[in-house]
Amino acid sequence: MARQDILRLYKEVLRACKTFPSSNRQRLYKEIQYDFRKNINITDVTKIAAAVALGQKGLAQLRMYDFPKGQSNISVKLEEEPMPRPKPKQ
């Protein structure tokens, strides 16, 4: 994988992180930056491939939460009587 492709992956992961619905989003953003920068000097092709695969997997997971503004594919259906009252004894 070319350096340009890895930089594109880095940018895509950071963009996807911005829409992640969590109070820990900023910490996650910093961890992604740290991990990419930590691995910047890897020269072993096998280790590079493993790191890229991990980045792509993480991107796929983050994209599960990437919805257009005001839209979501999450729906909740509540039961009408989740805990029905016992019938009185006659």
N, C-alpha and C positions, 0 to 999 in steps of 0.2 A: 504494500500500500504506500502510495506516495505521501510525502510530507504535507502536501496541499490537501489531500483527502483527510488526513488526520486532523489538520487545523479546521477543516469544514465540520468534521465530527465534533470537535471541541466546541465550536460555536453553536452547533445544533443542540448539543446537550445543555449548554448554558441557557439557550433560549427556552428549551423545554422546561428547564428547572424554574424559570420565572413564573410559569403558570401552575406549578405544583401546589395543590391545596394543603398547605401545612404551616403551622406556626414556626417550624424549624427550617423554612425555605432558605433563609439567608445562610444558615449554617451548612446546609446541603450545597448551596452555591459555592461557598468557600472551600468545602471539601473536594468538590469537583475540580476547582482551580488548582488546589494543592496536589491532587493525584496526577493531573495531567502534567503539571510542572515538575513533579518528582520524577516522572518517567520520561522526561524530555531527552535525556542522554542515553537511553537504551539503544544498543546497536545490534543485539541478538535478534535475528528475524523471528525466531519462535516466540520470544518474550513480547516482541512488538505485536505479533499476530494475536497473542493471548490478551494483551492490553486493549487492542482494538475491538476484539470480540466482546470483552467485558464492557467497553464503552458503548458498543452498539446494543447490547442487551439492556444496559441502563437507559439508553435513549428510548428503546421500545417501551420500557416500563414507565418512563416519565410521560411519554406520549399518550398513555392510557388516560391521563388526566388533562389532556390538552383539548379543551372544548372551545368552540367559537363563543365569543362574549354573549352571555345571556342564554346559552344553550348548554344542555347536558344530556348525556345518554343514561343518566342515573335516574331511576324512578323508584318511588316507594309506594306500596299499596298497603294501607292499613286495613285490618279486619274490622268489620263493624262491631263485633263483640268479641274481642280477644279473650276476655275472661268473663264468660256469662255467669250471671248470678244463679245460684242454685234455686230450683223450683221449690216453693213452699210445700211442706208435707200436708196432706189432707187427711 
